[in-house]
């Protein structure tokens, strides 16, 4: 449990000098030390020998121990046993330089203290004690869990410096609450609703993005974007000068650029300079919202995005919005149509919260809905829409892949040379790259179908788009598309070009064509396409594309075994090992970049090549067993340590973490099952008998973990 807790703590607050206050053993301190932290423990109850770990665990008054820590982790017993939680947290301010984490992970229904405070009571006390809800600790999956009043396993707060508290007291916030509020200093469903929108926006930000938070208010949302995403530059703009001053004082440590200005005049930003615009509950405040959308379209890059929210029909019996600051009332069709005049709408979410304008008793809920509205839909309080700029036909000038340092291009490495090797490099992130392209598959296919019509037949652009369409047809088992795509692929494979990216897509297309043929039952055609893959030299592009070469040899070897040709199989597996050795020994600048500017993804893909080579090597070792023990043969070779298996193992680790988080509830239900003379159940079976509330909480946690890990794994190329 301490290992899981240590990992969760570092994910929240990062490594540093950490104090475990109220510890009952040395487990967490040991786990943090093993992860490189400078960790200490404070004992506040009898029964534990001291000092321990060379004096790192001791009584509070022990000498030679740091007075302040980057992070203070407080055991739940300290909070539950406090006569006044606010005073207890105030007393801990002197120890915390930045972060305070309250650990309730050991609390369960079976061990629940008699007077356990609620989540909101603890948050109210923390805010009153001079802390704020930490901007980095509001993942989307947390929102629904807050419907349960019990304290979460870990509650994380950020210390507000004394001088900032004095300059911006709570009285200032309350006086301006109708228009602006710092939602990190309020514990309420309304505050949660605002925070989770920014958490959702952070999930859409791509590595290296320049992000504009338009109408950022008091700046807490822009800070959350900076803390939770890999955006390179975050800008917050608001018309109110005092709000910007507050944002700079309170959130300046997040490297956000705050500036006063109008959403209708973003002249300080050049054309095509922003990758993502975040604009929550803004458009209804503007009389001329088309002018605002024109301005967003101007500053967005051709592969940029916008995410925004509007209240859903906050109108009275006259059909008008009673809020004097609102000029418009939107339903889904109206906001969709407004955005569609400028962008490609690719996702929509419905959001509710208790105490809303219309749905007073609705729970905290944030759910993605299909883009095509149903004839009758469940009501909602807010709509959140994500829309993409259309990269089709964009001029190529000025393109730079934000994720990579500009100096990487211009060297003799062409791996990330999109600007010089694509007619329209803006399509790459928007339409091609896994984990970053348009997420709605139908919208993506429709956009690509339009872009393909204008693509040169001998371009990398066409090869890339055909590859995406082919994998989508493979996933959909689309017989009609399969025949059309195989014909297009065969034509592309006949091309000759000195463009290394065209060559790269020829390899990928030959490989996916083999999979398409097999999916259609055409086994011999599949073999022919695999042999085409093997006829192309991956090093003309990069060692990384050898994944297709090694994978092709492995698949051909397996097919040869099935066909009874052991020697051909042996030769194929041996060639797979040789191809991997060649890739791993090749000059590596076109794989992992320069020593001063390494390309992280290249290391993972080289590991994938070694992983696949291990499969081929194991197949050679076990090939004689195929005749009498084919199942054993397959179990031996069906092991990938850096690819899918690692992904599965990561999911299993998340699963164990979730199982630990809900251990108390599960233990109670196991006891009930025993009383009913049911066999003990694991979590996945026990979910069937859980209460609906707990089922939703566990399922949301596991689903979020799976999606997060899946996106991480899919961030590579096809």
C-alpha positions in Angstrom: 0.0 0.0 0.0 2.8 2.4 0.8 4.3 1.9 -2.7 1.0 2.8 -4.3 0.6 5.8 -2.0 4.2 7.0 -2.8 3.5 6.8 -6.5 0.2 8.7 -6.1 1.9 11.4 -4.0 4.6 12.0 -6.5 2.0 12.2 -9.3 0.2 14.9 -7.3 3.1 17.0 -5.9 6.2 15.7 -7.5 9.5 14.6 -5.9 11.1 16.8 -3.3 11.6 17.2 0.4 8.6 15.5 1.9 7.3 15.1 5.5 4.9 12.4 6.6 3.2 13.9 9.6 1.5 11.5 11.9 3.2 8.4 10.6 2.6 5.1 12.4 5.5 3.3 10.6 8.4 3.9 8.3 6.8 2.4 5.1 5.9 5.6 3.3 9.2 7.3 4.2 11.1 4.3 2.9 9.1 4.2 -0.3 9.7 7.9 -0.9 13.4 7.6 -0.2 13.6 4.8 -2.7 12.2 7.1 -5.3 14.8 9.7 -4.8 13.0 12.0 -2.4 14.4 13.6 0.8 11.8 12.1 3.1 11.1 12.4 6.8 8.5 11.3 9.3 6.9 12.9 12.4 5.4 10.7 15.1 2.6 12.2 17.2 1.4 9.1 19.1 3.0 6.6 21.4 3.9 3.0 20.3 6.6 3.5 17.7 10.3 3.3 18.4 12.3 6.4 17.7 14.5 7.6 16.2 14.4 5.6 13.0 16.1 5.7 9.6 19.1 7.6 10.9 16.9 10.1 12.6 14.6 10.8 9.7 11.6 9.5 11.7 11.3 11.3 15.0 9.1 13.3 17.4 8.1 16.8 16.2 10.6 18.6 18.5 13.6 16.5 17.3 16.7 18.6 16.4 18.6 18.5 13.1 15.5 18.1 11.0 14.4 20.6 8.3 11.7 23.1 9.4 10.0 23.3 6.1 9.2 20.8 3.3 8.1 21.0 -0.3 5.2 18.7 0.6 3.6 17.7 3.9 1.6 14.5 3.9 -0.8 14.4 6.9 -2.3 11.1 8.2 -6.1 11.1 8.5 -5.8 10.5 12.2 -4.5 14.0 12.7 -7.5 15.5 10.9 -10.2 13.2 12.4 -8.8 13.8 15.9 -8.6 17.6 15.6 -11.1 19.6 17.6 -10.9 22.3 14.9 -9.7 21.2 11.5 -9.0 24.8 10.4 -6.7 25.4 13.4 -4.9 22.1 12.8 -4.2 22.9 9.2 -3.1 26.4 10.1 -0.5 24.9 12.5 0.8 22.8 9.6 1.3 25.9 7.3 4.7 26.6 8.8 6.0 23.1 7.7 4.6 23.2 4.1 6.5 25.4 1.6 4.0 24.6 -1.1 1.9 21.5 -1.0 -0.3 19.9 1.7 -1.7 16.4 1.2 -4.2 14.8 3.5 -4.1 11.1 3.4 -7.5 9.3 3.9 -6.4 6.2 1.9 -6.6 4.0 5.0 -10.3 4.9 5.7 -12.9 2.3 4.8 -16.5 1.6 5.9 -15.1 -1.1 8.2 -12.6 1.2 9.9 -14.4 4.5 9.4 -14.1 6.9 12.4 -17.3 7.9 14.1 -16.9 11.6 13.2 -15.3 11.5 9.8 -15.5 15.0 8.2 -16.9 15.4 4.7 -14.9 16.3 1.7 -16.4 19.8 1.6 -15.9 20.4 5.3 -12.2 19.6 4.9 -11.9 21.8 1.8 -13.6 24.7 3.5 -11.3 24.4 6.5 -8.2 24.3 4.2 -9.3 27.4 2.4 -9.9 29.2 5.7 -6.5 28.1 6.8 -4.8 29.8 3.9 -4.6 27.0 1.3 -6.2 26.6 -2.1 -7.3 23.4 -3.9 -4.3 22.4 -5.9 -4.6 23.2 -9.6 -2.8 20.1 -10.6 -5.1 17.7 -8.7 -8.5 17.9 -10.4 -8.6 15.1 -13.0 -11.8 14.6 -15.0 -12.5 11.3 -13.3 -12.6 13.1 -9.9 -15.7 15.1 -10.7 -18.3 12.3 -10.4 -16.5 11.0 -7.2 -17.3 14.2 -5.5 -21.0 13.2 -5.4 -19.9 11.1 -2.5 -19.5 13.4 0.6 -16.8 11.1 2.2 -13.3 12.5 1.9 -11.3 11.3 -1.0 -8.3 9.0 -0.5 -5.9 12.0 -1.1 -6.8 15.6 -0.8 -4.2 18.0 -2.1 -3.9 21.7 -1.4 -1.5 24.5 -2.3 -0.2 27.0 0.3 -1.0 30.6 -0.4 1.9 32.9 0.7 1.0 35.2 3.6 1.6 38.3 1.7 -0.8 37.2 -1.1 -3.4 36.3 1.5 -3.1 39.8 2.9 -3.3 41.5 -0.5 -6.2 39.4 -1.8 -8.4 38.3 1.2 -11.5 36.3 0.9 -13.6 39.5 1.2 -12.3 40.7 -2.1 -13.4 37.4 -3.8 -16.9 37.4 -2.2 -17.5 41.0 -3.2 -16.9 40.1 -6.9 -18.3 36.6 -6.8 -21.2 37.3 -9.2 -18.8 37.9 -12.1 -15.5 36.3 -11.1 -14.5 33.8 -8.5 -11.3 31.9 -7.8 -12.7 28.4 -7.8 -9.6 27.0 -6.3 -10.6 28.9 -3.1 -14.2 27.7 -3.0 -15.6 24.3 -2.1 -18.9 24.0 -3.9 -20.5 22.1 -6.8 -20.3 25.2 -8.9 -16.6 25.5 -8.2 -16.1 21.8 -9.1 -17.9 22.3 -12.4 -15.6 25.1 -13.4 -12.5 23.3 -12.3 -13.3 20.1 -14.2 -13.9 22.0 -17.4 -10.3 23.1 -17.3 -9.2 19.6 -16.5 -11.0 18.4 -19.6 -9.4 21.1 -21.7 -5.9 20.0 -20.4 -6.6 16.6 -21.8 -7.0 18.1 -25.3 -3.8 20.1 -25.1 -1.0 18.6 -27.2 2.7 18.6 -26.2 4.3 21.9 -27.1 1.1 23.8 -27.6 0.7 27.5 -27.3 -2.6 27.9 -25.4 -4.8 31.0 -24.9 -7.3 31.0 -22.1 -9.7 33.7 -23.3 -11.6 35.5 -20.5 -9.5 33.8 -17.9 -11.0 35.6 -15.0 -8.9 35.3 -11.9 -6.5 32.9 -13.5 -7.0 29.6 -11.7 -8.0 27.8 -14.9 -4.9 28.9 -16.8 -2.8 27.7 -13.9 -4.6 24.3 -14.0 -3.9 24.1 -17.7 -0.2 24.8 -17.1 0.0 22.2 -14.2 -2.0 19.4 -15.9 -0.8 19.6 -19.6 2.4 19.5 -21.6 1.6 22.8 -23.3 4.7 24.9 -23.8 3.2 28.4 -23.5 0.0 29.3 -21.6 -1.5 32.8 -22.0 -4.5 34.1 -20.0 -6.4 37.2 -21.1 -9.2 39.0 -19.4 -10.8 42.4 -19.7 -10.7 43.2 -16.0 -7.4 44.7 -14.9 -7.9 43.8 -11.2 -8.5 40.2 -12.1 -5.3 40.0 -14.0 -3.4 41.5 -11.1 -4.9 38.8 -8.9 -3.9 36.1 -11.3 -0.3 37.3 -11.6 0.1 37.4 -7.8 -1.6 34.1 -7.1 -0.6 32.0 -10.1 2.5 33.6 -11.4 4.5 30.5 -10.3 2.9 28.5 -13.0 4.7 30.4 -15.8 1.4 31.6 -17.2 1.4 34.9 -19.1 -1.5 37.0 -17.8 -2.5 40.2 -19.6 -5.4 42.5 -19.7 -7.3 42.8 -22.9 -10.5 42.2 -24.8 -11.6 38.9 -26.3 -12.7 40.8 -29.4 -9.3 42.3 -30.0 -6.4 39.8 -29.8 -4.1 41.9 -31.9 -1.1 41.1 -29.7 -1.2 37.6 -31.1 -0.1 37.2 -34.8 -2.1 35.2 -37.3 -1.6 31.4 -37.0 0.2 31.7 -33.6 -2.0 29.7 -31.2 -2.5 25.9 -31.1 -5.5 25.9 -28.7 -8.0 28.4 -27.5 -9.9 27.7 -24.2 -13.0 29.9 -23.7 -15.4 28.8 -21.1 -18.7 30.7 -20.6 -17.6 33.6 -22.7 -19.6 33.6 -26.0 -22.9 34.3 -24.3 -21.4 37.4 -22.8 -20.6 38.9 -26.2 -23.2 40.7 -28.4 -21.2 40.0 -31.5 -19.9 36.5 -31.0 -19.2 36.0 -34.7 -16.6 38.7 -34.5 -15.1 36.8 -31.5 -15.0 33.5 -33.5 -13.5 35.3 -36.5 -10.7 36.5 -34.2 -10.1 33.0 -32.8 -10.0 31.6 -36.4 -7.4 34.3 -37.2 -5.0 33.4 -34.4 -5.5 29.6 -34.6 -3.0 27.6 -36.6 -4.5 25.5 -39.3 -4.1 22.4 -37.0 -5.4 24.2 -33.9 -8.4 23.6 -31.7 -10.9 25.5 -29.6 -12.8 24.2 -26.6 -15.6 26.2 -25.1 -18.7 26.0 -22.9 -22.1 27.6 -22.8 -25.1 27.3 -20.5 -27.8 25.3 -22.0 -30.9 27.4 -22.5 -30.8 29.3 -19.2 -34.1 31.0 -20.0 -37.2 32.0 -18.0 -40.8 31.7 -19.0 -40.4 34.5 -21.5 -37.6 32.7 -23.3 -34.9 35.1 -22.2 -31.9 34.6 -20.1 -32.5 36.5 -16.8 -28.7 37.0 -16.3 -28.0 40.6 -17.1 -24.5 39.8 -18.3 -25.8 37.3 -20.9 -26.7 38.5 -24.4 -27.5 35.0 -25.9 -29.1 31.7 -24.8 -27.8 28.6 -26.7 -29.1 25.1 -27.2 -26.8 22.5 -28.7 -27.8 23.1 -32.3 -27.2 26.8 -32.0 -23.7 26.6 -30.5 -22.8 23.8 -32.9 -23.9 25.8 -35.9 -22.0 28.9 -34.6 -18.8 27.0 -34.3 -19.3 25.0 -37.5 -19.2 28.3 -39.5 -15.5 28.5 -38.6 -14.3 25.1 -37.5 -14.9 21.3 -37.5 -16.9 20.3 -34.4 -15.3 17.0 -33.2 -16.7 16.4 -29.7 -19.4 17.5 -27.3 -19.9 17.0 -23.6 -22.9 17.5 -21.3 -22.3 18.7 -17.8 -24.5 19.1 -14.7 -23.9 20.0 -11.1 -26.0 20.3 -7.9 -27.7 23.6 -7.5 -27.6 24.5 -11.1 -29.9 27.1 -12.7 -32.3 24.5 -14.2 -31.4 21.2 -12.7 -31.2 21.9 -8.9 -30.9 18.2 -7.8 -28.7 17.0 -10.7 -25.5 15.2 -9.6 -22.0 16.2 -10.7 -21.8 14.6 -14.1 -19.6 15.2 -17.2 -20.4 12.8 -20.1 -19.4 12.8 -23.8 -22.3 12.5 -26.1 -22.4 11.6 -29.8 -22.1 14.6 -32.2 -25.4 13.7 -33.8 -28.1 14.7 -31.3 -30.8 12.2 -30.5 -34.4 13.2 -31.1 -35.0 13.3 -27.4 -32.0 14.0 -25.1 -31.6 14.1 -21.4 -31.5 17.7 -20.2 -28.2 19.3 -19.2 -26.9 22.5 -17.5 -23.9 23.2 -19.8 -22.6 22.2 -23.2 -18.9 21.8 -23.8 -17.8 21.6 -27.4 -14.4 20.9 -29.0 -13.7 22.0 -32.5 -10.8 21.8 -34.9 -9.5 24.1 -37.5 -9.7 22.7 -41.0 -6.1 22.1 -42.2 -7.2 21.3 -45.8 -5.8 23.7 -48.3 -3.7 25.6 -45.8 -0.5 27.2 -47.0 2.5 25.3 -45.8 4.5 28.4 -44.8 5.5 28.9 -41.2 4.9 25.3 -40.1 6.8 24.1 -37.0 5.9 20.9 -35.1 5.4 22.4 -31.6 6.5 19.2 -29.8 10.0 19.3 -31.2 12.7 21.9 -30.9 13.0 24.0 -34.1 16.7 23.2 -34.4 15.9 19.5 -34.9 14.7 20.4 -38.3 17.3 21.6 -40.7 19.8 18.9 -39.7 20.3 15.9 -41.9 17.7 14.1 -39.7 14.4 14.0 -41.6 12.4 12.1 -39.0 10.5 15.2 -37.9 11.0 17.2 -41.1 7.3 17.6 -41.8 7.6 21.1 -43.2 10.1 20.1 -45.8 8.5 16.8 -46.8 4.8 17.4 -46.8 2.9 19.6 -49.2 0.6 20.6 -46.4 2.3 19.7 -43.0 -0.7 21.1 -41.1 -2.5 17.8 -41.7 -0.1 15.8 -39.7 -1.3 16.6 -36.1 -4.9 17.2 -37.1 -5.5 14.2 -39.3 -2.6 11.7 -39.0 -0.9 11.5 -35.6 -2.4 9.0 -33.1 -3.5 10.6 -29.9 -3.5 14.1 -31.4 -5.7 14.0 -34.5 -9.5 14.6 -34.7 -10.9 12.1 -32.3 -14.4 11.5 -33.7 -13.8 8.7 -36.3 -16.6 9.7 -38.6 -15.6 13.4 -38.6 -11.9 12.4 -39.2 -12.8 10.1 -42.1 -15.0 12.8 -43.7 -12.3 15.5 -43.3 -9.6 13.2 -44.8 -11.9 12.2 -47.7 -12.1 15.9 -48.6 -8.4 16.5 -48.2 -7.4 13.4 -50.2 -9.2 14.9 -53.3 -6.7 17.7 -53.4 -3.5 15.8 -52.5 -0.8 15.1 -55.1 -0.6 11.4 -56.0 3.2 11.4 -55.3 3.0 13.2 -51.9 3.6 12.1 -48.4 0.3 13.7 -47.6 -1.6 11.2 -49.6 0.3 8.2 -48.2 -0.3 9.4 -44.6 -4.1 9.9 -45.2 -4.5 6.5 -46.9 -2.8 4.9 -44.0 -5.2 6.4 -41.5 -8.2 5.4 -43.6 -6.9 1.9 -44.0 -6.5 1.3 -40.3 -10.0 2.7 -39.8 -11.4 0.3 -42.4 -9.5 -2.5 -40.7 -11.0 -1.7 -37.4 -14.5 -1.4 -38.9 -14.1 -4.6 -41.1 -15.5 -2.5 -44.0 -15.6 -4.7 -47.0 -16.5 -2.0 -49.4 -13.8 0.3 -48.3 -11.3 -2.5 -48.2 -11.4 -3.2 -51.9 -11.2 0.6 -52.8 -8.2 1.1 -50.4 -6.3 -1.9 -51.6 -6.5 -0.5 -55.1 -5.3 2.9 -53.9 -2.5 1.3 -52.0 -1.3 -0.8 -54.9 -1.1 2.4 -57.0 0.9 4.3 -54.3 3.3 1.4 -53.9 4.3 1.7 -57.6 5.5 5.3 -57.0 9.1 6.2 -56.8 10.2 9.3 -54.9 13.3 10.6 -53.2 11.0 12.0 -50.4 11.9 9.8 -47.4 8.4 10.3 -45.9 6.8 9.0 -49.1 9.0 5.9 -48.7 8.0 5.6 -45.1 4.3 5.6 -46.0 4.9 3.0 -48.7 6.2 0.7 -46.0 3.3 1.4 -43.7 0.7 1.0 -46.5 2.1 -2.3 -47.6 1.9 -3.6 -44.0 -1.7 -2.4 -43.4 -2.6 -3.7 -46.9 -1.5 -7.2 -45.7 -3.7 -6.8 -42.6 -6.7 -5.7 -44.7 -6.3 -8.6 -47.1 -6.2 -11.1 -44.2 -9.2 -9.3 -42.7 -11.0 -10.0 -45.9 -10.0 -13.7 -46.0 -7.4 -13.2 -48.8 -4.5 -15.0 -47.2 -2.2 -15.3 -50.3 -2.8 -11.6 -51.1 -1.8 -10.8 -47.5 1.4 -12.8 -47.9 2.2 -10.9 -51.1 1.8 -7.5 -49.3 4.0 -8.7 -46.5 6.7 -9.6 -49.0 6.4 -6.1 -50.4 7.0 -4.7 -46.9 10.2 -6.8 -46.7 11.4 -5.6 -50.1 11.5 -2.0 -48.9 14.6 -0.9 -46.9 13.4 0.8 -43.7 16.7 2.6 -43.2 15.9 4.8 -46.1 13.5 6.5 -43.7 14.4 5.6 -40.2 15.4 2.5 -38.1 12.1 3.1 -36.3 9.9 2.0 -39.2 11.6 -1.4 -38.8 8.7 -2.3 -36.6 6.9 -3.1 -39.8 9.8 -5.2 -41.2 10.3 -7.3 -38.1 6.5 -7.6 -37.6 6.2 -8.7 -41.3 8.8 -11.4 -40.8 7.2 -12.7 -37.6 3.7 -12.9 -39.3 5.1 -14.6 -42.4 7.0 -17.1 -40.1 3.8 -17.9 -38.2 1.9 -18.4 -41.5 4.7 -20.7 -42.8 4.4 -22.8 -39.6 0.7 -23.1 -40.0 1.3 -24.2 -43.7 3.6 -26.9 -42.5 6.8 -25.3 -43.9 9.1 -25.3 -40.9 12.2 -24.3 -42.7 10.6 -21.3 -44.3 9.3 -20.3 -40.9 12.7 -20.7 -39.4 14.2 -18.5 -42.1 11.6 -15.8 -41.6 12.1 -15.7 -37.8 15.9 -15.5 -38.3 15.4 -12.7 -40.8 13.3 -10.9 -38.3 16.1 -11.0 -35.7 18.6 -9.9 -38.4 16.4 -6.9 -39.4 16.1 -5.9 -35.8 19.9 -6.1 -35.3 20.4 -4.0 -38.4 17.9 -1.3 -37.1 19.4 -1.3 -33.6 23.0 -0.9 -35.0 22.1 1.7 -37.6 23.1 5.4 -37.2 20.6 6.7 -34.7 20.1 10.4 -35.4 17.1 9.5 -37.5 15.7 7.5 -34.6 16.5 9.2 -31.3 17.7 12.6 -32.5 20.9 14.4 -31.4 22.5 14.0 -27.9 21.6 17.7 -27.1 18.1 17.3 -28.5 17.0 13.7 -28.0 13.6 12.5 -29.4 12.1 10.6 -26.5 9.6 8.6 -28.6 12.5 7.1 -30.6 13.8 5.3 -27.6 10.4 3.7 -26.9 10.1 2.6 -30.5 13.6 1.1 -30.6 12.6 -0.8 -27.5 9.6 -2.0 -29.4 11.8 -3.3 -32.2 14.0 -5.2 -29.7 10.8 -6.5 -28.2 9.6 -7.8 -31.5 13.0 -9.3 -32.2 12.7 -11.1 -28.9 9.5 -12.7 -30.2 11.3 -13.9 -33.3 14.2 -15.2 -31.3 11.9 -17.1 -29.0 10.1 -18.5 -32.0 13.5 -19.9 -33.2 14.2 -21.4 -29.8 10.7 -23.0 -29.5 10.1 -23.9 -33.2 10.7 -27.6 -32.6 7.9 -27.7 -30.1 5.3 -26.4 -32.6 4.6 -29.9 -34.0 3.7 -31.6 -30.7 2.8 -28.6 -28.4 1.6 -25.7 -30.6 -0.1 -24.0 -27.6 3.1 -24.0 -25.7 4.9 -22.5 -28.7 2.4 -19.7 -28.9 2.5 -18.9 -25.2 6.3 -18.7 -25.4 6.3 -16.2 -28.3 3.2 -14.2 -27.5 5.1 -12.0 -25.1 5.9 -8.3 -25.7 7.6 -6.6 -22.8 7.7 -3.0 -24.2 4.6 -2.9 -26.2 1.1 -4.2 -25.6 2.1 -6.3 -22.6 3.6 -3.3 -20.9 0.3 -1.4 -21.6 -1.7 -4.3 -20.1 0.6 -4.4 -17.1 0.2 -0.7 -16.6 -3.6 -1.1 -16.7 -3.3 -4.0 -14.2 -1.2 -1.7 -11.9 -4.0 1.0 -12.1 -6.5 -1.8 -11.5 -4.6 -2.8 -8.3 -4.5 0.8 -7.2 -8.2 1.2 -7.7 -8.8 -2.1 -5.9 -6.7 -0.7 -3.0 -8.6 2.6 -3.0 -11.9 0.8 -2.6 -10.6 -1.9 -0.4 -12.9 -1.1 2.5 -16.0 -1.1 0.4 -14.9 -4.4 -1.2 -14.1 -6.0 2.1 -17.6 -5.1 3.4 -19.2 -6.6 0.3 -17.0 -9.7 0.5 -18.4 -10.1 4.1 -21.9 -9.8 2.8 -21.2 -12.3 0.0 -19.9 -14.7 2.7 -23.1 -14.3 4.7 -25.0 -15.1 1.5 -22.8 -18.2 1.1 -21.3 -16.8 -2.1 -17.7 -17.6 -3.1 -15.2 -14.8 -2.6 -15.1 -12.6 -5.7 -12.4 -10.5 -7.3 -13.2 -6.9 -8.1 -14.3 -7.5 -11.7 -16.9 -10.0 -10.5 -17.8 -8.1 -7.4 -18.8 -5.1 -9.5 -21.9 -7.0 -10.5 -23.1 -6.9 -6.9 -21.9 -3.5 -5.9 -24.2 -0.6 -5.1 -24.8 1.5 -8.3 -23.0 4.4 -6.8 -19.8 2.5 -6.0 -20.0 0.6 -9.4 -20.0 4.0 -11.2 -17.1 5.2 -9.1 -14.9 2.2 -9.7 -15.8 1.9 -13.4 -15.1 5.6 -14.0 -11.7 5.2 -12.3 -10.8 2.1 -14.3 -12.1 3.5 -17.6 -10.2 6.8 -17.1 -7.0 4.8 -16.4 -7.5 2.7 -19.5 -8.1 5.6 -21.8 -5.2 7.6 -20.3 -2.8 4.6 -20.8 -4.3 3.9 -24.2 -3.7 7.5 -25.4 -0.2 7.3 -24.0 0.5 4.1 -26.0 -1.2 5.4 -29.2 1.0 8.6 -29.3 3.4 6.9 -31.7 3.0 6.5 -35.5 1.2 3.9 -37.6 
